Amino acid sequence: MIIGITHGDINGIGYEVILKTLLENHVFEFCTPVIYGSPKVASYYRKTLNIEHLGLTTINDVKDAVGRKVYIINCCSEDIKVELGRSTEMAGQAAFAALEAATRDLAAGKIDAIVTAPINKSNIQSAQFSFPGHTEYLEKTFINQGKALMLLVSEIARVAVVTGHIPISKVPAAITQDLIIEKLRVLNQSLKEDFGITRPRIAVLGLNPHSGDNGVIGTEEQDVIIPALKRCADRGIVCVGPLSADGLYGSGAFRNYDAVLAMYHDQGLAPFKTLAMENGVNFTAGLPVIRTSPAHGTAYEIAGQNIASESSFRHALFLAYDVCKNRKNYQEAFANPLKKQDVEQNGYSE
């Protein structure tokens, strides 16, 4: 299995967590890692972080990635410059160049998944990239119509969001019955296909404090969320709510569900990162391809200091492999389902 790794913002902790993860020999037992980035920048970080026992083999095409090695494809110009802890235009250009190259190979089937190191959502903006983040870019690239889903994953919890990177002032208007239904459909299918859960149970949060208290604090629950959940239940999706976020997390009741669907970014990510920041993974559900990333950002303030934890990135790499494996198992299991007529003809009907 070949897993592509995009280097993200070169002035953040991306290369540090990538290189530290790839120092582990266990990685080569399940995948061949290919970094889309810059051999020059990688060499700079190897020296800065005193990483001596990791060889990087530069290749021009993924087809040359053979064997238990770390490969790197150069996506950047030779005049690229690292400025630790700073947001620069050059860093944004380098981040997009790597993402574009890896996405192209992913679409062509040359790699099995990508793991993206953190980008700076400001300096990456350009005529080619005018998106709030990776999720929206990949959504546009691979499905065009329909909705991808930001799903935060750890051994403790899985949390998805109805609305992602939008201003909080626009959240209420953005939440519609159709959007909730679409997100629940994607989440339910992902839990089955990507995580091997036969009949997922999903907790759905309300928008307002105390889920609106029957309309006293807000009516979105009664007008939008509850009707959407009823429509999903009619389609066979097991969804419970709307539930109060503070009660669900404060009581630990979130553990009774396979996933939680939050209404907006911080409602879902704040409790998730409190519980699992070190090991959390951002997974883009609903795509025909597989993409994961660590649950943290560029962390400019500690860049180059050799103190960044690679745990979240390591889990992102492992999850990419697990999802690949689970999807293959799911596709094999449902590739040729027995038709009712075939079952009856073979004497299996009751």
C-alpha positions as CSV (number, residue, x, y, z in Angstrom):
1,M,0.0,0.0,0.0
2,I,1.4,3.4,-1.0
3,I,0.4,6.4,1.2
4,G,1.1,9.9,0.0
5,I,2.1,12.5,2.6
6,T,1.8,16.3,1.8
7,H,4.3,18.4,3.7
8,G,1.9,21.3,4.5
9,D,3.3,24.6,5.7
10,I,7.1,24.4,5.6
11,N,7.5,26.9,8.4
12,G,5.4,24.9,10.9
13,I,5.8,21.5,12.5
14,G,4.8,19.5,9.5
15,Y,8.2,18.1,8.6
16,E,9.0,17.5,12.3
17,V,5.9,15.2,12.9
18,I,6.3,13.5,9.5
19,L,10.0,12.7,10.0
20,K,9.5,11.5,13.6
21,T,6.7,9.2,12.5
22,L,8.7,7.7,9.7
23,L,11.6,6.9,12.0
24,E,9.4,4.0,13.2
25,N,10.2,0.8,11.4
26,H,6.7,-0.5,12.1
27,V,5.4,1.9,9.4
28,F,7.0,-0.1,6.6
29,E,5.2,-3.2,7.7
30,F,1.9,-1.8,6.3
31,C,2.8,0.9,3.8
32,T,5.3,2.6,1.5
33,P,5.3,6.3,2.4
34,V,5.8,8.9,-0.3
35,I,6.3,12.5,0.8
36,Y,5.1,15.2,-1.6
37,G,7.3,18.2,-0.7
38,S,10.9,19.4,-1.0
39,P,14.1,17.3,-0.6
40,K,15.8,20.6,0.3
41,V,13.4,21.5,3.1
42,A,13.4,17.9,4.3
43,S,17.2,18.0,4.5
44,Y,17.0,21.3,6.4
45,Y,14.7,19.7,9.1
46,R,16.7,16.6,9.3
47,K,19.7,18.7,10.3
48,T,17.8,21.1,12.5
49,L,16.1,18.3,14.4
50,N,19.2,16.1,14.4
51,I,17.4,13.2,12.7
52,E,20.3,11.1,11.4
53,H,18.9,7.7,10.9
54,L,16.3,8.3,8.3
55,G,17.1,8.1,4.6
56,L,15.0,9.9,2.0
57,T,15.1,8.7,-1.6
58,T,14.1,11.3,-4.2
59,I,12.0,10.0,-7.1
60,N,10.1,11.6,-10.0
61,D,7.1,9.3,-10.1
62,V,5.3,7.1,-7.6
63,K,5.9,4.0,-9.8
64,D,9.5,4.2,-8.6
65,A,8.5,3.8,-5.0
66,V,9.5,0.2,-4.4
67,G,10.7,-1.4,-1.2
68,R,11.0,-0.4,2.5
69,K,12.1,3.1,2.1
70,V,10.9,6.7,2.6
71,Y,10.4,8.4,-0.8
72,I,10.0,12.0,-1.6
73,I,8.8,13.7,-4.8
74,N,10.0,17.3,-5.3
75,C,7.1,19.6,-5.8
76,C,8.9,22.9,-5.1
77,S,11.4,25.2,-6.7
78,E,15.0,25.2,-5.6
79,D,14.9,28.7,-4.2
80,I,12.4,27.6,-1.5
81,K,13.3,29.1,1.9
82,V,12.3,28.0,5.4
83,E,11.4,30.8,7.8
84,L,10.6,29.1,11.0
85,G,7.4,30.1,12.7
86,R,6.4,32.6,10.0
87,S,3.5,32.7,7.6
88,T,4.9,33.5,4.2
89,E,3.6,33.5,0.6
90,M,6.3,31.0,-0.4
91,A,5.1,28.6,2.3
92,G,1.6,28.8,1.0
93,Q,2.7,28.2,-2.6
94,A,4.8,25.2,-1.5
95,A,1.9,23.7,0.5
96,F,-0.5,24.0,-2.4
97,A,2.1,22.6,-4.9
98,A,2.4,19.4,-2.7
99,L,-1.3,19.1,-2.2
100,E,-2.0,19.5,-5.9
101,A,0.6,16.9,-6.9
102,A,-0.6,14.3,-4.3
103,T,-4.2,14.9,-5.3
104,R,-3.5,14.3,-8.9
105,D,-1.8,11.0,-8.1
106,L,-4.6,10.0,-5.8
107,A,-7.2,10.7,-8.5
108,A,-5.1,8.6,-10.9
109,G,-5.0,5.7,-8.5
110,K,-1.2,5.8,-8.2
111,I,-1.4,6.1,-4.4
112,D,-4.0,4.5,-2.0
113,A,-4.5,7.4,0.4
114,I,-3.1,10.8,1.4
115,V,-2.1,12.1,4.8
116,T,-1.9,15.9,4.8
117,A,0.3,17.9,7.2
118,P,-1.2,21.1,8.5
119,I,-1.5,24.2,6.2
120,N,-2.0,27.8,7.0
121,K,-5.5,28.6,5.7
122,S,-4.5,32.2,5.0
123,N,-1.2,32.0,3.1
124,I,-2.3,29.1,0.9
125,Q,-5.1,31.2,-0.7
126,S,-4.6,31.9,-4.4
127,A,-6.4,31.7,-7.7
128,Q,-6.0,27.9,-7.6
129,F,-6.9,27.5,-3.9
130,S,-9.8,29.6,-2.6
131,F,-11.2,27.2,0.0
132,P,-11.5,27.3,3.8
133,G,-9.4,24.2,4.1
134,H,-8.5,20.7,2.9
135,T,-12.0,19.3,3.3
136,E,-13.6,21.8,1.0
137,Y,-10.8,21.5,-1.6
138,L,-11.1,17.7,-1.7
139,E,-14.9,17.9,-1.8
140,K,-14.8,20.1,-4.9
141,T,-12.0,18.0,-6.5
142,F,-13.5,14.6,-6.0
143,I,-17.3,14.8,-5.7
144,N,-18.2,18.3,-7.0
145,Q,-21.8,17.8,-6.1
146,G,-22.7,16.4,-2.7
147,K,-21.1,17.0,0.7
148,A,-17.9,15.7,2.3
149,L,-17.9,15.4,6.0
150,M,-15.2,16.5,8.6
151,L,-15.0,13.6,11.0
152,L,-12.6,13.8,14.0
153,V,-11.5,10.3,15.1
154,S,-9.8,8.8,18.1
155,E,-10.0,5.7,20.2
156,I,-12.3,7.7,22.6
157,A,-14.8,9.3,20.3
158,R,-15.8,10.2,16.7
159,V,-17.2,13.6,16.1
160,A,-18.5,15.1,12.9
161,V,-19.9,18.5,12.1
162,V,-22.9,19.7,10.0
163,T,-21.2,23.1,9.2
164,G,-17.4,23.4,9.0
165,H,-15.2,26.4,8.4
166,I,-17.8,29.2,8.3
167,P,-18.4,32.2,10.5
168,I,-20.4,31.5,13.6
169,S,-22.9,34.2,12.6
170,K,-23.8,32.2,9.5
171,V,-24.3,28.9,11.2
172,P,-28.1,29.1,12.0
173,A,-29.0,30.0,8.5
174,A,-26.8,27.3,7.0
175,I,-28.3,24.5,9.0
176,T,-31.2,23.1,7.0
177,Q,-33.1,19.8,7.1
178,D,-31.6,18.7,3.9
179,L,-28.0,19.5,5.1
180,I,-28.5,17.6,8.3
181,I,-29.9,14.6,6.4
182,E,-27.0,14.6,3.9
183,K,-24.4,14.8,6.7
184,L,-26.1,12.0,8.7
185,R,-26.3,9.9,5.5
186,V,-22.6,10.3,4.8
187,L,-21.7,9.7,8.5
188,N,-23.8,6.6,8.7
189,Q,-22.3,5.2,5.5
190,S,-18.8,6.0,6.5
191,L,-19.2,4.3,9.9
192,K,-20.2,1.2,8.0
193,E,-17.8,1.3,5.1
194,D,-14.7,2.9,6.7
195,F,-14.9,1.7,10.3
196,G,-16.7,-1.7,9.9
197,I,-19.7,-0.9,12.2
198,T,-22.7,-2.8,11.0
199,R,-25.5,-0.7,12.6
200,P,-24.1,2.6,13.8
201,R,-25.7,4.6,16.6
202,I,-25.3,8.4,16.1
203,A,-25.9,11.1,18.7
204,V,-27.0,14.4,17.2
205,L,-26.5,17.7,19.2
206,G,-28.9,20.6,19.3
207,L,-27.9,24.0,18.1
208,N,-29.0,26.1,21.2
209,P,-28.1,25.7,24.9
210,H,-30.1,22.9,26.4
211,S,-31.2,22.0,22.9
212,G,-33.6,25.0,22.9
213,D,-35.5,23.9,26.0
214,N,-38.6,23.2,23.9
215,G,-38.4,26.5,22.1
216,V,-37.7,28.8,25.1
217,I,-34.0,29.4,24.1
218,G,-34.4,28.8,20.3
219,T,-36.6,27.1,17.8
220,E,-34.1,25.5,15.4
221,E,-34.4,22.2,17.2
222,Q,-38.1,22.0,16.7
223,D,-38.3,23.5,13.3
224,V,-35.2,22.0,11.6
225,I,-33.3,19.3,13.6
226,I,-36.2,17.1,14.9
227,P,-37.9,16.9,11.5
228,A,-34.6,16.0,9.9
229,L,-33.9,13.2,12.4
230,K,-37.4,11.8,11.9
231,R,-36.8,11.7,8.1
232,C,-33.4,9.9,8.7
233,A,-35.0,7.4,11.1
234,D,-37.5,6.6,8.4
235,R,-34.6,5.8,6.2
236,G,-33.1,3.3,8.7
237,I,-30.5,5.6,10.2
238,V,-30.2,5.2,14.0
239,C,-29.9,8.8,15.2
240,V,-30.8,10.1,18.7
241,G,-31.3,13.8,19.5
242,P,-31.2,16.6,19.6
243,L,-29.1,16.3,22.7
244,S,-27.4,19.0,24.8
245,A,-23.6,19.1,24.1
246,D,-22.7,19.9,27.8
247,G,-24.8,17.0,29.1
248,L,-23.6,14.5,26.5
249,Y,-20.0,15.1,27.1
250,G,-20.1,16.0,30.8
251,S,-21.9,12.8,31.7
252,G,-19.7,10.7,29.4
253,A,-22.8,9.5,27.6
254,F,-21.0,10.1,24.2
255,R,-19.3,6.8,24.8
256,N,-22.7,5.1,24.2
257,Y,-22.6,6.1,20.6
258,D,-20.5,5.3,17.6
259,A,-20.3,8.9,16.6
260,V,-21.6,12.4,17.5
261,L,-22.9,14.9,14.9
262,A,-22.4,18.5,16.1
263,M,-24.0,21.5,14.5
264,Y,-20.9,23.6,14.1
265,H,-17.1,23.5,14.2
266,D,-16.3,24.5,17.8
267,Q,-19.3,22.7,19.3
268,G,-17.8,19.4,18.0
269,L,-14.0,20.1,17.9
270,A,-13.6,21.8,21.3
271,P,-14.7,18.8,23.4
272,F,-13.1,16.4,21.0
273,K,-9.7,18.1,21.2
274,T,-10.0,18.3,25.0
275,L,-10.5,14.6,25.1
276,A,-8.1,13.5,22.4
277,M,-5.9,16.3,21.1
278,E,-2.7,14.2,21.3
279,N,-4.1,11.2,19.3
280,G,-7.0,12.8,17.3
281,V,-7.2,12.5,13.6
282,N,-9.2,14.5,11.0
283,F,-10.7,12.2,8.5
284,T,-12.6,13.5,5.4
285,A,-15.6,11.1,5.1
286,G,-17.8,10.9,2.0
287,L,-15.1,11.0,-0.6
288,P,-14.3,8.2,-3.0
289,V,-10.7,8.6,-1.9
290,I,-9.1,8.4,1.5
291,R,-7.6,11.5,3.3
292,T,-6.6,11.9,6.9
293,S,-4.6,14.5,8.8
294,P,-3.4,15.3,12.3
295,A,-6.0,17.1,14.4
296,H,-3.6,20.0,15.1
297,G,-2.4,23.1,13.2
298,T,0.9,24.4,12.0
299,A,2.0,25.3,15.6
300,Y,4.4,28.1,14.5
301,E,5.3,28.9,18.1
302,I,7.2,25.6,18.5
303,A,8.4,25.0,15.0
304,G,12.0,23.8,14.7
305,Q,12.4,23.3,18.5
306,N,12.1,19.5,18.4
307,I,9.3,19.4,20.9
308,A,6.3,18.8,18.7
309,S,4.5,15.4,19.3
310,E,4.1,13.2,16.3
311,S,1.4,11.1,17.9
312,S,-1.5,12.7,16.0
313,F,0.3,12.4,12.7
314,R,1.2,8.8,13.5
315,H,-2.5,8.0,14.2
316,A,-3.5,9.7,11.0
317,L,-1.1,7.4,9.0
318,F,-2.5,4.4,10.8
319,L,-6.1,5.4,10.2
320,A,-5.4,5.9,6.5
321,Y,-4.3,2.3,6.3
322,D,-7.2,1.0,8.4
323,V,-9.8,2.8,6.3
324,C,-8.2,1.4,3.1
325,K,-8.4,-2.1,4.6
326,N,-12.0,-1.6,5.8
327,R,-13.2,-0.3,2.5
328,K,-11.7,-3.2,0.7
329,N,-13.4,-5.6,3.1
330,Y,-16.7,-3.8,2.7
331,Q,-16.5,-3.7,-1.1
332,E,-15.7,-7.4,-1.2
333,A,-18.6,-8.3,1.2
334,F,-21.1,-6.3,-0.9
335,A,-19.7,-6.8,-4.4
336,N,-22.2,-9.5,-5.4
337,P,-25.1,-9.5,-3.0
338,L,-27.5,-12.4,-3.5
339,K,-30.7,-11.3,-5.2
340,K,-34.0,-12.5,-3.8
341,Q,-34.7,-14.6,-6.9
342,D,-31.4,-16.3,-6.6
343,V,-31.9,-17.1,-2.9
344,E,-35.4,-18.6,-3.5
345,Q,-34.2,-20.7,-6.5
346,N,-31.4,-22.2,-4.3
347,G,-33.8,-23.2,-1.6
348,Y,-32.8,-20.6,1.0
349,S,-36.1,-18.9,1.4
350,E,-38.0,-19.4,4.6
